[in-house]
Amino acid sequence: MGSAGKTINRIFRFYYDGFRTMSWWGNRVWIIILIKLFIMFLILRLFFFPDFLKVNFSNDRERSDYVLEQLTGNN
């Protein structure tokens, strides 16, 4: 295993051992964090951020033209 592989392995072992030996309170805090992330990224995205391109354009060509116009400012 090369130097990069050893470094990645050491980082993985560091976090793995840390989570494995975590206290009761630490586990609860991580559960709360994961629930919040779930709510923010999945639930809110579904209800408050609809797929604008899919709704307003019927094919990929129209979508890509619109995105290109928005990025370059060519109207």
Secondary structure, DSSP 8 states (H G I E B T S, - for coil): --HHHHHHHHHHHHHHHHHHT--HHHHHHHHHHHHHHHIIIIIHHHHHS--HHHHH-SSHHHHHHHHHHHHH---
